[in-house]
Amino acid sequence: MSELVVGDTSVKIQLGDITDASTDAIVNLTNATLDQDFGVSKYILTSAGPTVKTECADLCKRPNDGCVVTGAGNLKSKIIIHLIDVQAANIAPLVKKSLKSCEKRHLSSISLPAIGTGSAKLDPQISIKAIMKGIEEYLYDPVKLSACTSISKVFIVVFDSAVYREYLKFFQNYKTNYFHFTAFGKTIELIKGDITTQAVDCIVNLANQTLDQKSGVSGAILSAAGRAVEEECKRIGVLSKDGSVKTSGGNTKATNILHIIGPTTVAEFEQSMERILQACHLNGYRSVAIPAMGTGKTHIDPKETINAILNSTLQYLPENITPLSGDHLYSCCSREHLQDLSEGFSEEKLSIAGATTKRKF
């Protein structure tokens, strides 16, 4: 599979030379002086011709936000979008700026190169995941969903056949192995795995009032965290039903553990998620992993669980978008619940993309 649909926009991987692209816009990866003489930039500038080089020489002297637009010269496209000093950490934001540049000009198609896989030697899987993150963050932004985007086609043009094969692998596994979407700039992702191995600012423990529950997810977290965290819990003493307390992450991969008494009914999820997200804000956590609440001893249907987690999160975000500091929320689940949770996750993702009015945005 070489094509995905994000919202109403086709995203397609194409093997070839980006200078041959006939899309409205193509993306160039360059330096601060807009004259990078190697990699994809060399080929684009050479093919575009002297008029584009002259325009670049002028525009590089002006202030910019890492994204500069010029004419396309001898190329088939209408514009070239020049992204400056692209690194792994800023691929997604710069992809969003590229799409925004197209939208601003009411363009309908854009070609992106295989960002980072050339001289930077970025792992193709990391590259394509970051590119898709940027595309989804832009196209699934609830603020934009009320109006149709002008962008109907996004091409990711890959020159190297080995990178192309790696990108294809990602696309082929995309729907089944990478459950995520973005709302209000916050990425929400479903992960199959052990919550104690998540390298995040905070993991959530579903505790009892005395903070010493030895069964379920709490037992697993306290066991992995080790004696130091158990001693912290003893010093804290009692956890109120509507409160939360934090400890260090101990021997887990997380920096901190947030302990709450988990919900026992679907109706209680909203309050639980609000406590979690508010605590993340107050403590400055930028990433949090929560367990698949309610799927253990409480025996809540996994689909209801993920729907309740997502609904509660999306109710919280628009009202607290400015103070909320978190960038990434993970929901971790076991293999036995993955199928049901992923189906519910996908349904909610499509609901956000196709029926924004159902949410209190």
N, C-alpha and C positions, 0 to 999 in steps of 0.2 A: 504494500500500500504506500503510495507516494503522495497522497492528498488527504487532508483533514479539513473539516469545516468548523470554524470558530465563530459562533454566533451565526451570521449570514455570510461570512467571508470565507472564501476558499483559500487554503494555505497549501501550497504544493512544493515539493522538492523536485528540482530539475538539474540533471547533469549537463554541464555546458559552460560556456564563456559568458560572463555577465555583460560584457561589452556588446554582445549580440542581442541583448534583451530589448524587446519593443514595448515594455511597460511604460507607463507615464513617468515613473521615477525609478532611478537605480541608486543604490547606496554605495558610497566610497568610504574606505577606511584610511584615514590620513593623519598627518601631524598638525601641530599648531600653525605652521606656515602654509598649510594646504598644498605642499609640493613634495610629498613623500615619493621617493623615486625607487620603490621596490614593492613587491607584492601586488595585490589587486589595484592599489592606487596608481602604480606605474602604468599598468595596462589601460586603466580607465582614462587617465590624463592624456596618455599618448593617443588613444583612439578618439578622444573628444576633440583634441586639437588645440591650437594656440589661443583661440578666443577664451576657452575655459581656463587655461593657465593664466591668462592676463586677468580674468575676473577673480581667480583665486588669489593672485598676488595683491589685488586691491582689498578684497574682503578679509583677508587674514589680519589686516591692520586694525580692523574694527572689532569692538567687543562682541563676544558671542557666548552661547551657553553650551558649547561643544557640538553644535549642529549648525552647519552653514549650507545654504542652498545656492546653486549656480545654474546657469543654463546647461544644456547637454552638448552643445557644439555639434560635432559630426555624428554623434550617437543617435539611435532611433528614439530615445526617450525625450521627454520634455524638460526634465530637470535632473540634476545630480544632487543628492543629499550627502554632504561630506560629514562624517562622524570623526571627531578629533580624539586622538589618544585613547582608543578603545582598549579596555582591559576586562578580564573575566568579571570583575565585580560590577562594572557599569554597562554590560551588554544589554540587559533588560531595559534600564532607563533610556539608553540611547536608541534602542529599537522603538520604544514608545515615542521618542521625539521625532523619529523618522516618519512614523505613521501620522503623528500630529501635523507634520509639515505637509504631508499629502492631503490630509483632511482640510487643512487651512486653504489649500488651493483647489479643493473639490476634485481631486484626482481619484481615479478608480483602481489603479494598479501600481504595484511597487515590486522591485526585485532587490533582495538582500543577498550579500555574499555569505560564504560559510565563515562567519565571524570568529576570528581567533585561531583558526586551524592552520594558518600559514606559518609565517615566521614566528608567531607567538607560541606555536606548537601546543595549543590548548586541546585537551581531550575532546574529540568530536561529540561524545555524549554530553559533556558539560556544556559545550558550545550550543548544541541544538536545544537542550533543556532551557538555557538562558534566553535564547532567541524566542522560543515558544512562550516563555514566561512573559517577556515583553509584549508579544502579540496578544496574549490572553489578557494581561493587565489592562491593555488599551481597549481592546474590543469588548471585554466583559465589564468594563467600568460601569457600575450602575448609573452614574451621573450621565453617561453618554447613551445608555441603552434606550432611553425614552425617544431618542431621535435616531434615524437610520444613518449608518456610516456611509460615506461616499466610497469607501474602499471595498471593492468586491473581490479582488484577487491579490494575494501575496505570494510571490515566488521566492524560494530560497535556492539560489543558483550555486551549484557546487562544481568546481573545476576538477577536483581530485576524486578519482573513482573509489578509493578506499574510504575517504570521508563520506562520500555519497552512500556507501553501503552502511556505514555506522548511523547516518541520519535515518536511513530507511528502517533500520532496526528499531530506532526510537519511535518512529511513526507507527510501525507495526504493533508495538506493545503499548502505545500511547493510551488507548481507551481502557485497557485492562490493568495496566501496571502503574499509571501515573494519574491518580485522582486528585485534582486540585482545581481551584479557581481563585480569582482575586476579587475582593469587594472593598471599595474605598481604599485601594492601595495596600490592603492586607491580604497575604496569601494564606489560603486555608487548604490543608492537604491531608488526605487519608493515607496512612502508612500501615502496612502489615509488619509487625515486629514487636520487639520488647521495649517497653517504655523506658526501662532503666538504662538502655543503651543510646538514648537520644541525646546528642550533644547540643542542648538548648540552654537558655538562661534558666528555665524553670520547668519541672514536670509536676503534674498534679497527682497527689495521693488521696484516695477516697478512704478516709480514716474513720475510726470510732471516736467517741468522746474522750477516751483516755489515751488516744494516740498510740495504742499498742496492739492493734488488730493484726493477727498473724495469718489470716486467710485472705484469699482473693488477691486483687491487685495490691492492696496495702501490704499484705504479707510479702509479696514479691519485691516491692519497693524497699521496705524496711530491711529485708534480708540482704538485698544488693547494696544498700546504703551503708550498712555496717553499724558497729556498736556506737560510734560517735554520734550518729543521728538518733539512735535509740536513747542515748543519754540526753540529747537536746530535747527530745519529746518528753522525757521524764521531768525535766526542769520546767518545761512549759506547763505540764500538768493536764488541764482540762480544756477541751475544744468545744466551744458553744455551737449549737446546731446551725446558727445563721452567721457564724464567723469563719475566719481562716487564719492560719498561722504559717510562718515560714521557718524552715531550717536550712542548713547547708545541704548540698547534694551528696555528701559523703563519698562513697565509692562508686556511685552512679556516674554516668557521663554528664549529667546535668550540673549546673552551678548551684542551683537551689531546688528545694522541694516545697511546694505549697500544699498544705494539708487542709482539706475541707471534709465535712460529712456529706457524702454524695446523695444525689436524689434517689428516692425510692419509687416515684411515679413520674410520668412524662410531664405532668403539670409543674413539677418542682425544678425542671431543667433550667428554665429562664433565670430563676433566682441563683441557681448554682453557677451558671455561666457568667452572670453579672458579677458575682463575687470573685470568680477567677480572673476575669478581664479587668475588673477594677483593681484587684491586687497587683496585676501585671503593670498597670499604669502607675500605681503609687510607688512601686519598687523599681520602675524603669526597665522592666524586662522587655526585650524586643522579640523573643521567641518563647513559645510555651507548647508543651506536649501534654495532652490530656488523654486518659484512657477511654475506651468505649464504654462510657458510663451506663450502668443499668443492664448490661448484657451478662453479668455474672449471677450472683445469688438472687438478684431482684428479678431476673428472667423477663426483662422488657424486650420486646421484639427489636432485633438489631436495626431494622429499617426505621422504626419509630425513634430509636436512639439517635441515629445520625441525623434524621430530620429535625429532632428536637435540639440537638447541639447546633446545627447550622442555623435554624430559625432563631434560636436564642442569641447566637452571635450576631446575626444580621439585624436583629432588633436593637442590639446594643451599639453597633458601629455608627449608624448615622447620627445618633444622639450624642455620641462621645468621640467623634472623629478627630477633633483637635487634640484632646488630652491623651487619647490612647496612644501609647508609644510603641506597642508591639507591631512587628512586621510579619510574623509568621506564626500560625497556629496549626499544630499537628494533632490529628486524632489517631491514636495507635490502637490496632486491633490484632487479635489472634487469627490464625489461618482459618479456624472453624467459622468465624463470623465475617470473613472478608467478603464473600460473595454478596450476602444480604446487605452489609454496610455499603459496599461499593455501588450496588444498585440504587440504594437510597441516596447516596452521595451524587450519583449521576443525575438522578431525577431532580434533585434540588438545584444542581448546576444548570440544567436545562431550564428549570423554572425561572431562575434568575436571568438567564440570557433571553428567554422568550416571553416572559410575562412579568416585567418589572413592577407593574402596578399591584401585584399580589403582595409585595413587600411594603412595609411602612417606611420607605426611603424618604 
